[in-house]
Amino acid sequence: MKLDGKVAFITGGGGGIGGGIAEAFAEKGMRLVLADINLADAQREAAKFGDNAIAVQLDVTSLDSWAAAKAVACKRFGQVDVLCNNAGISQPREPLDQIPPETFARVMAINVTGVYNGIVTFTDDMRKRGSGHIVNTSSMNGLIAFGTFGAYSASKFAVTAMSEALRDELAPFGVGVSILFPGLTRSKMSLGDLESGDITAEIAAQGMMEPVWLGRAVAKAIENNQLYIISHPGYRAFLEQRYRNVLDAHGEPAQPGYIGLSGGGKK
């Protein structure tokens, strides 16, 4: 997809990674709809791009809120070509059984249902037009699960799975899907985690990536219809170990002589 002149709808657009995506898209000549639960934050970001951007308030957990935001976007720009489901929240750094039920439910409502709601709101239009692209923000925690991040990891693994399935479903219609897997990035979430102590000063001292560079990686992925966007390759060793463990568990079938699927599957 050529991005010049296209319209992007970015959730969590009030700063951080969403703001970095917006900046990178503006460099490509895109028009922007910056959606955020905090309208003032979205307005502040949109002001950087003049008439090429608008701000809308959005509660990603509400389909009614999505419908209202979409109506504003389409009235201003006609259609949305790129959807970036980027809004998300973290969790207190605690063992899974010590996460309060309401906290677990909120993480899932925003990080998982919020992405689903965006997909439901915009996918059919893209399918009918035979063009468009969806970018869903997961996390390195959506590929590798670390202790004391169980709820967050569960939500981001769900984003990964939904996105991979969605890509298969939409490919025949000319609609692309990409998954962004950020590591530590300068964002409202990571700065909040640092302030609360959920990110230690030692980890933060290793450096937070500036969000515009993630945005530029996202723009490149859309142009190339690339599925996986890995911004922080330093996690590769952890991922290799996880996959080795999974593959090493593939021994003889539980039922002696069982054949089933062998050597097939997706490529």
LUMKE-764702 format. One record per residue (C-alpha): x, y, z; residue number from 1. Coordinates in nm, 3 decimals, padded with zeros to 5 digits. Each point is the difference from the previous one (the first is absolute). Layout:
BEGIN
X | Y | Z | timar
X | Y | Z | NUM
...
//
This chain:
BEGIN
X | Y | Z | timar
00.000 | 00.000 | 00.000 | 1
00.122 | 00.348 | -00.087 | 2
-00.065 | 00.215 | 00.306 | 3
-00.001 | 00.352 | -00.144 | 4
-00.350 | 00.146 | 00.032 | 5
-00.139 | -00.302 | 00.185 | 6
-00.198 | 00.035 | 00.324 | 7
00.109 | -00.170 | 00.323 | 8
-00.208 | -00.051 | 00.314 | 9
00.231 | -00.043 | 00.300 | 10
-00.125 | -00.099 | 00.346 | 11
00.209 | 00.104 | 00.296 | 12
00.085 | 00.294 | -00.224 | 13
00.050 | 00.242 | 00.286 | 14
00.374 | -00.062 | 00.027 | 15
00.257 | -00.274 | 00.050 | 16
00.004 | -00.268 | -00.268 | 17
-00.324 | 00.134 | -00.150 | 18
00.159 | 00.342 | -00.028 | 19
00.310 | -00.151 | -00.157 | 20
-00.211 | -00.184 | -00.257 | 21
-00.181 | 00.326 | -00.078 | 22
00.329 | 00.186 | -00.049 | 23
00.135 | -00.269 | -00.232 | 24
-00.325 | -00.011 | -00.199 | 25
00.006 | 00.379 | -00.036 | 26
00.349 | -00.031 | -00.149 | 27
-00.159 | -00.221 | -00.265 | 28
-00.268 | 00.256 | -00.081 | 29
-00.287 | -00.179 | 00.173 | 30
-00.306 | 00.160 | 00.156 | 31
-00.062 | -00.095 | 00.361 | 32
-00.283 | -00.075 | 00.240 | 33
00.146 | -00.009 | 00.351 | 34
-00.232 | -00.178 | 00.242 | 35
00.052 | -00.015 | 00.374 | 36
-00.203 | -00.040 | 00.317 | 37
00.159 | 00.332 | 00.103 | 38
-00.120 | 00.247 | -00.263 | 39
00.237 | 00.275 | 00.116 | 40
00.302 | -00.222 | -00.065 | 41
-00.127 | -00.087 | -00.349 | 42
-00.069 | 00.366 | -00.075 | 43
00.350 | 00.098 | 00.106 | 44
00.152 | -00.260 | -00.232 | 45
-00.233 | 00.086 | -00.288 | 46
00.095 | 00.367 | 00.023 | 47
00.353 | -00.093 | -00.111 | 48
-00.130 | -00.099 | -00.344 | 49
-00.233 | 00.289 | -00.081 | 50
-00.291 | -00.066 | -00.234 | 51
00.126 | -00.352 | -00.077 | 52
-00.108 | -00.134 | 00.341 | 53
-00.304 | -00.004 | 00.226 | 54
-00.048 | -00.125 | 00.354 | 55
-00.290 | -00.213 | 00.120 | 56
-00.085 | -00.140 | 00.340 | 57
-00.025 | -00.379 | 00.005 | 58
-00.075 | -00.262 | 00.262 | 59
00.132 | -00.309 | -00.177 | 60
-00.214 | -00.229 | 00.217 | 61
-00.323 | 00.150 | -00.140 | 62
-00.126 | -00.079 | -00.350 | 63
-00.225 | 00.305 | 00.021 | 64
00.306 | 00.216 | 00.064 | 65
00.173 | -00.161 | -00.298 | 66
-00.301 | 00.072 | -00.224 | 67
-00.007 | 00.364 | 00.106 | 68
00.374 | 00.044 | -00.058 | 69
-00.021 | -00.169 | -00.340 | 70
-00.282 | 00.234 | -00.103 | 71
00.214 | 00.303 | 00.085 | 72
00.299 | -00.143 | -00.187 | 73
-00.198 | -00.083 | -00.314 | 74
-00.178 | 00.336 | 00.000 | 75
00.339 | 00.175 | 00.000 | 76
00.209 | -00.225 | -00.223 | 77
-00.244 | -00.227 | -00.186 | 78
00.139 | -00.338 | 00.096 | 79
00.263 | -00.165 | 00.219 | 80
00.273 | -00.187 | -00.187 | 81
00.219 | -00.103 | 00.294 | 82
-00.119 | -00.101 | 00.347 | 83
00.256 | -00.009 | 00.281 | 84
-00.141 | -00.175 | 00.307 | 85
00.265 | 00.136 | 00.234 | 86
-00.179 | 00.094 | 00.324 | 87
00.089 | -00.218 | 00.296 | 88
00.072 | -00.011 | 00.372 | 89
00.250 | -00.184 | 00.216 | 90
-00.049 | -00.172 | 00.337 | 91
00.157 | 00.017 | 00.345 | 92
00.307 | -00.224 | 00.008 | 93
-00.148 | -00.278 | 00.214 | 94
-00.051 | -00.378 | -00.019 | 95
-00.306 | -00.095 | -00.204 | 96
-00.198 | -00.134 | 00.297 | 97
00.048 | 00.330 | 00.181 | 98
-00.143 | 00.214 | -00.281 | 99
-00.348 | 00.118 | 00.108 | 100
-00.279 | -00.130 | -00.225 | 101
-00.104 | 00.352 | -00.097 | 102
00.357 | 00.080 | -00.108 | 103
00.022 | -00.317 | -00.211 | 104
-00.338 | 00.080 | -00.160 | 105
00.106 | 00.357 | -00.080 | 106
00.325 | -00.113 | -00.163 | 107
-00.195 | -00.242 | -00.219 | 108
-00.274 | 00.253 | -00.080 | 109
00.244 | 00.262 | -00.126 | 110
00.282 | -00.211 | -00.145 | 111
-00.206 | -00.277 | -00.159 | 112
-00.363 | 00.105 | -00.039 | 113
00.116 | 00.349 | -00.096 | 114
00.195 | -00.145 | -00.293 | 115
-00.290 | -00.224 | -00.098 | 116
-00.235 | 00.300 | 00.003 | 117
00.227 | 00.190 | -00.237 | 118
00.015 | -00.297 | -00.234 | 119
-00.379 | -00.035 | 00.003 | 120
-00.045 | 00.373 | -00.065 | 121
00.226 | 00.035 | -00.305 | 122
00.071 | -00.341 | -00.155 | 123
-00.317 | -00.041 | -00.205 | 124
00.055 | 00.335 | -00.175 | 125
00.355 | -00.101 | -00.091 | 126
-00.111 | -00.343 | -00.121 | 127
-00.267 | 00.150 | -00.225 | 128
00.245 | 00.253 | -00.147 | 129
00.267 | -00.265 | -00.049 | 130
00.264 | 00.215 | 00.169 | 131
00.120 | 00.109 | 00.340 | 132
00.235 | -00.099 | 00.278 | 133
-00.039 | -00.077 | 00.371 | 134
00.285 | 00.028 | 00.249 | 135
-00.055 | -00.149 | 00.345 | 136
00.242 | 00.087 | 00.279 | 137
00.097 | -00.307 | 00.199 | 138
00.325 | -00.005 | 00.202 | 139
00.309 | -00.212 | 00.043 | 140
-00.216 | -00.132 | 00.285 | 141
-00.229 | -00.126 | -00.277 | 142
00.276 | -00.238 | -00.113 | 143
00.177 | -00.076 | 00.328 | 144
-00.178 | -00.027 | 00.335 | 145
00.189 | 00.129 | 00.303 | 146
-00.096 | -00.054 | 00.364 | 147
-00.195 | 00.280 | 00.172 | 148
-00.138 | 00.111 | -00.338 | 149
-00.250 | -00.284 | -00.041 | 150
-00.314 | 00.205 | -00.065 | 151
00.177 | 00.239 | -00.236 | 152
00.173 | -00.286 | -00.184 | 153
-00.331 | -00.188 | -00.035 | 154
-00.159 | 00.307 | -00.158 | 155
00.289 | 00.055 | -00.240 | 156
00.021 | -00.368 | -00.101 | 157
-00.370 | 00.035 | -00.085 | 158
00.076 | 00.300 | -00.223 | 159
00.268 | -00.204 | -00.177 | 160
-00.238 | -00.291 | -00.063 | 161
-00.288 | 00.220 | -00.116 | 162
00.230 | 00.184 | -00.239 | 163
00.148 | -00.314 | -00.156 | 164
-00.348 | -00.144 | -00.055 | 165
-00.128 | 00.331 | -00.138 | 166
00.286 | 00.020 | -00.249 | 167
-00.099 | -00.340 | -00.143 | 168
-00.364 | 00.108 | -00.020 | 169
00.063 | 00.333 | -00.172 | 170
00.285 | -00.089 | -00.237 | 171
-00.238 | -00.117 | -00.277 | 172
-00.165 | 00.344 | 00.008 | 173
00.316 | 00.206 | -00.037 | 174
00.003 | 00.119 | 00.363 | 175
00.325 | -00.028 | 00.194 | 176
00.061 | -00.062 | 00.370 | 177
00.313 | 00.072 | 00.203 | 178
00.090 | -00.057 | 00.366 | 179
00.225 | 00.240 | 00.189 | 180
00.204 | -00.158 | 00.280 | 181
00.156 | 00.288 | 00.198 | 182
00.260 | -00.038 | 00.269 | 183
00.079 | 00.278 | 00.244 | 184
-00.107 | 00.326 | -00.166 | 185
-00.044 | 00.353 | 00.130 | 186
-00.376 | 00.008 | 00.049 | 187
-00.260 | 00.092 | 00.259 | 188
-00.023 | -00.367 | 00.096 | 189
00.372 | -00.059 | 00.054 | 190
00.053 | 00.332 | 00.177 | 191
-00.294 | -00.080 | 00.226 | 192
00.145 | -00.345 | 00.072 | 193
00.334 | 00.161 | 00.084 | 194
-00.164 | 00.246 | 00.239 | 195
-00.193 | -00.279 | 00.174 | 196
00.305 | -00.221 | 00.028 | 197
-00.133 | -00.265 | -00.239 | 198
00.298 | 00.081 | -00.224 | 199
00.320 | 00.023 | 00.199 | 200
00.250 | 00.279 | -00.042 | 201
00.256 | -00.260 | -00.112 | 202
-00.221 | -00.108 | -00.290 | 203
-00.083 | 00.358 | -00.091 | 204
00.368 | 00.088 | -00.001 | 205
00.044 | -00.233 | -00.297 | 206
-00.192 | 00.259 | -00.198 | 207
-00.349 | 00.046 | -00.133 | 208
-00.038 | 00.011 | -00.377 | 209
-00.148 | 00.320 | -00.140 | 210
-00.352 | -00.076 | -00.131 | 211
00.042 | 00.165 | -00.340 | 212
00.239 | -00.280 | -00.097 | 213
-00.271 | -00.257 | 00.072 | 214
-00.231 | 00.213 | -00.212 | 215
00.244 | -00.006 | -00.290 | 216
00.027 | -00.378 | 00.031 | 217
-00.380 | -00.020 | -00.013 | 218
-00.015 | 00.218 | -00.312 | 219
00.258 | -00.220 | -00.173 | 220
-00.191 | -00.315 | 00.097 | 221
-00.323 | 00.134 | -00.150 | 222
00.178 | 00.093 | -00.322 | 223
00.142 | -00.354 | -00.022 | 224
-00.304 | -00.186 | 00.143 | 225
00.226 | -00.144 | 00.271 | 226
-00.166 | -00.205 | 00.274 | 227
00.245 | 00.023 | 00.289 | 228
00.155 | 00.330 | 00.113 | 229
00.286 | -00.062 | 00.244 | 230
00.137 | 00.331 | 00.125 | 231
00.221 | -00.140 | 00.278 | 232
00.198 | -00.300 | -00.135 | 233
00.190 | -00.035 | 00.329 | 234
-00.270 | -00.240 | 00.122 | 235
00.086 | -00.257 | -00.267 | 236
00.188 | -00.236 | 00.235 | 237
-00.304 | -00.026 | 00.230 | 238
-00.225 | -00.075 | -00.298 | 239
00.238 | -00.262 | -00.140 | 240
00.006 | -00.178 | 00.336 | 241
-00.379 | 00.000 | 00.022 | 242
-00.038 | -00.151 | -00.347 | 243
00.270 | -00.259 | 00.074 | 244
-00.196 | -00.105 | 00.307 | 245
-00.322 | -00.029 | -00.203 | 246
00.167 | -00.197 | -00.280 | 247
00.181 | -00.226 | 00.245 | 248
-00.339 | -00.100 | 00.142 | 249
-00.093 | -00.147 | -00.340 | 250
00.077 | -00.368 | 00.051 | 251
-00.208 | -00.309 | -00.064 | 252
-00.380 | 00.045 | -00.018 | 253
-00.193 | -00.060 | 00.322 | 254
-00.197 | -00.275 | -00.177 | 255
00.235 | -00.267 | -00.137 | 256
-00.015 | -00.020 | -00.379 | 257
-00.199 | 00.321 | -00.038 | 258
00.076 | 00.173 | -00.331 | 259
-00.223 | 00.310 | -00.027 | 260
00.150 | 00.310 | -00.158 | 261
00.361 | -00.059 | -00.096 | 262
00.230 | 00.237 | -00.182 | 263
-00.283 | 00.228 | -00.111 | 264
-00.145 | 00.318 | 00.140 | 265
00.049 | 00.361 | -00.098 | 266
00.313 | 00.122 | -00.169 | 267
//
